[in-house]
């Protein structure tokens, strides 16, 4: 399992299914601001974007002048519902712990806020099988900018050649490409296998267990 010295993961829809809470927060915010509610799939497909960018997509206004106010309303609702309605996929916590036990570094790089990811581990598992988290508040430029991934690599003190980044979105694949690190995709998000195949990758798997069985 420990081919690399560091395994870095996206969070939403890679390690955990947060879709129920995310849909709730988007619908709440769009209603508050008087916008029509898109279908669930349209909202689901924005997961991985920054919140302001997602609101541009969901309202059809680019840039939406209310995007920052909408972000604040979303975050306030997320404080109520996100952690308790986000659930780690089967085997994820065991995989992270196994990696740590093998002596490799485990990191999380996400557009989600770092404190929210920590809260989710606290609420849903009570354990923290990772070494570092880089969240949306830690970098100026969101994915697919390599900033978050490069910050994580610096924090973990590893070479790029020893890193595998794992995510569920083409945005994650672009991020790995921009950072110059290997990438593996999981099909637990909205990105299809054929879309992943447009980017360099070492593996595309249905889920993390299948991925770590394959590499």
Secondary structure, DSSP 8 states (H G I E B T S, - for coil): --SSSEEEE--BTTTEE-HHHHHHHHHHHHHHTT-----HHHHHTTTTS-HHHHHHHHHT-TT-TTHHHHHHHHHHHHHHHTGGG-EE-TTHHHHHHHHHHTT-EEEEE-SS-HHHHHHHHHHHTS----SEEE-GGG-SS-TTSSHHHHHHHHHHT--GGGEEEEESSHHHHHHHHHHT-EEEEETTSS--HHHHTTS--SEEESSHHHHHHH-
